[in-house]
Amino acid sequence: MKQAQQMQQRMEEEMSQMAIEGQSGGGMVTVTLDGKKNLTAISLKPEAVDPEDVEMLEDLIVAAFNEASRKVDEKLNSQIGSMGGDLLGGLGGL
């Protein structure tokens, strides 16, 4: 149990230090999320900002966020999978 708690603490620390990017519009919009899916940064290229088409910019931001969110899920799932193997190995391969 102690090993599992240590792994959980390590995982939470790693999650808060992650910086996962998602892009849309061919890189016109980039968002960065941490491992807890908190938005930590957003970058907009000038050509993405069209006062006549705010809805397009909103859609690009949503798409970039969704891509970054998917990448966070993939990264966490792969880490959880490897931690499970580590935990089972530490428990004598149950």
C-alpha positions as CSV (number, residue, x, y, z in Angstrom):
1,M,0.0,0.0,0.0
2,K,2.8,2.4,0.8
3,Q,4.3,1.8,-2.6
4,A,0.9,2.6,-4.2
5,Q,0.6,5.8,-2.3
6,Q,4.1,6.9,-3.3
7,M,3.3,6.2,-6.9
8,Q,0.1,8.2,-6.7
9,Q,2.0,11.2,-5.2
10,R,4.6,10.9,-7.9
11,M,1.9,10.7,-10.6
12,E,0.2,13.9,-9.2
13,E,3.5,15.8,-9.2
14,E,4.2,14.7,-12.8
15,M,0.7,15.7,-13.8
16,S,1.1,19.3,-12.5
17,Q,4.4,19.6,-14.3
18,M,3.2,18.3,-17.7
19,A,2.9,20.8,-20.6
20,I,0.8,19.2,-23.4
21,E,0.1,21.2,-26.5
22,G,-2.8,21.0,-28.9
23,Q,-3.1,23.0,-32.1
24,S,-5.7,23.8,-34.7
25,G,-5.9,25.8,-37.9
26,G,-2.6,24.6,-39.1
27,G,-0.9,26.0,-36.0
28,M,-2.8,29.3,-35.9
29,V,-4.1,28.4,-32.4
30,T,-2.0,26.6,-29.8
31,V,-3.1,25.8,-26.2
32,T,-1.1,24.2,-23.5
33,L,-2.6,22.1,-20.7
34,D,-1.1,20.5,-17.6
35,G,-1.7,16.9,-16.7
36,K,-4.9,17.9,-14.8
37,K,-6.3,19.6,-18.0
38,N,-5.8,23.1,-16.6
39,L,-5.3,25.6,-19.4
40,T,-1.8,27.1,-18.8
41,A,-1.2,29.0,-22.0
42,I,-2.7,30.0,-25.3
43,S,-1.0,31.3,-28.4
44,L,-2.8,32.9,-31.3
45,K,-1.2,33.8,-34.6
46,P,-2.4,37.2,-35.9
47,E,-4.1,35.7,-38.9
48,A,-6.3,33.7,-36.6
49,V,-7.8,36.9,-35.3
50,D,-10.5,38.2,-37.7
51,P,-12.9,40.7,-36.1
52,E,-15.4,39.8,-38.8
53,D,-15.3,36.1,-37.9
54,V,-15.0,35.6,-34.1
55,E,-16.9,32.3,-34.3
56,M,-14.0,30.8,-36.4
57,L,-11.5,31.8,-33.7
58,E,-13.8,30.3,-31.0
59,D,-14.0,27.0,-32.9
60,L,-10.2,26.9,-33.4
61,I,-9.7,27.4,-29.6
62,V,-12.1,24.6,-28.8
63,A,-10.5,22.3,-31.3
64,A,-7.0,23.0,-30.0
65,F,-8.2,22.4,-26.4
66,N,-9.8,19.1,-27.4
67,E,-6.7,17.9,-29.1
68,A,-4.5,18.8,-26.1
69,S,-7.1,17.1,-23.8
70,R,-6.9,13.9,-25.8
71,K,-3.1,14.0,-25.7
72,V,-3.2,14.4,-21.9
73,D,-5.5,11.3,-21.7
74,E,-3.2,9.3,-23.9
75,K,-0.1,10.3,-21.8
76,L,-1.8,9.5,-18.5
77,N,-3.2,6.2,-19.8
78,S,0.3,5.1,-20.9
79,Q,1.8,6.2,-17.5
80,I,-0.9,4.4,-15.5
81,G,-0.3,1.3,-17.6
82,S,3.4,1.3,-16.8
83,M,2.8,2.1,-13.2
84,G,0.5,-0.9,-12.9
85,G,3.3,-3.1,-14.1
86,D,5.7,-1.5,-11.7
87,L,3.2,-2.0,-8.8
88,L,2.6,-5.6,-9.7
89,G,6.3,-6.3,-10.0
90,G,6.8,-4.8,-6.6
91,L,4.1,-7.1,-5.2
92,G,5.8,-10.2,-6.4
93,G,4.0,-10.3,-9.8
94,L,0.6,-10.9,-8.4
